[in-house]
């Protein structure tokens, strides 16, 4: 999924020279309402945190796990200094909270099982030596 904010774009941090930036109040960081405030990547972190909150909160309650809730809470802190310092830091925390490392581990296990099955088939066909060396090189890339 890709999120794009088309309301305002400037190439880098800037000082707000208006009373507020355009956009939906429910997604805006507190500093976007203060003339002279620094608007930087932490402001974007707040926007993305509010978006994550919107996607996972429902009338029935929070649909994510506790770690995801903590990531969203930190991303939407009022004080910019207490948020994630940039978008890559938020993404890393989110992937870890969402269990992305488990998916990667599962994917690696699937690839290894496929390689083992291919090795067994290769052994039946008699070209075992060649596949073993190719298999070692492939494992190093994992």
N, C-alpha and C positions, 0 to 999 in steps of 0.2 A: 504494500500500500504506500502511496506517496501522497503527502500533504503539501499543498501549495497555498501560500497566503498572498493573495493578489491585491490586498488593500493598500499596502505601502511597501516599497522596496528602495533601499539605499545601499550602496556598496560599502558596508562597514558601519561601525558604531557612529552615532550622531547625537547631538543635543537637541531635544525637542524644542522647536521655536514656535509652537502653536499651543493652544489650550489643551488639545488632545489629538491623538491620532485617529484616523477613521477606522471603523471596525465594530464588531459586536461587543458590547460591554461585558458579556459573560465570559469572553475569552481573553479580554485585555488584562495586562499586568497593571498593578497600581501606578507604576511610574509613567504609563502612557497617558495619564490624566494630569500630569504635572509639568507645566512649562519649565524648561531648563533641565529636565531630568535626562540622564544618559540612557539612550535606547541602544541596547547591544544584544549579544547572543543570549544573555540570560533572560531577556524579554521574550525571545523566541522560545526558550525553554518553557517559560510560563504558558505561552500559547499552546505549545504541544502538550504540556501537562493537563491543561484544561480540556483539550481535545480528547486525550486518553480518558480523562474522568468522564466526559460526556459519553464516550463509546462504551464504557464498562459499568456505569451507574444506571440503575433502572428502578422502577417503582417497587420491584421485588427485593431490591438491595444490590450490593456490590457483586458483580459477576466475575471479578478477577480474584486472585489470591491475595494473601496478606502482604507479601513482598511487593506485588504490583501496586497495592494501595499506598505503601510507604514510598515507592518511587514517585507516584503521582503527588503525594503530599509534599515531598521535598521539591518537586518541580514547580509547584504552585505556591511556594512560600511567599509571603508579602515582601520580605526584604530580599532584593536581588542577590546579595552576598551569600545567602543561605541556600540558594538554588544550585542546581548543577551548573558548573562553570561554562558549559557549552553543549551543543546538540550531540556531538559524539559521546560525551560522558553520559548524557541522558539515555542515548540508544544502548550503550553498553550496560547500564544499570537495568534498563527495561528488558533486554534480552536475557540477562542473568535471572531477573525476577520471574520472567515468563517461562523459564526452563529451557531456553534455546540451546544451552549446552547439552541438555539431555537429548534433544533432537539430533544434534550433530553427532553425539556418541552413538545413537541408534543407527544413524546413517552410515557411520564408519563400520559398525558391526555388520550391517547389511552388505556393505561392499566386501568385507572380509569373508563373509559366508559365500558370497558369489565367487570370490577368488578361490576359495577352498573347493567348491563344487567344480570350478573350471580345472583346477589342478587334478582332481580325481578323474575327470573326463580325459584330461591330457595324459595322465598316467596310463589309462586304459588304451590310449592310442599309441603309446610308446615314445613320445617326444618329451619326456619328463625333464631332462636337463635344461632345455631351452625355456620352458615355462617357469621353472623354479627361479631362474635368474631374472626373468621379466617380472615375476611376482615380487621378488625382493625390491626391485627398483620401484614398483608400484606402491609397496608398503611404505617406503621412505617418503613418498609424497603425502601420505595421510597425515 
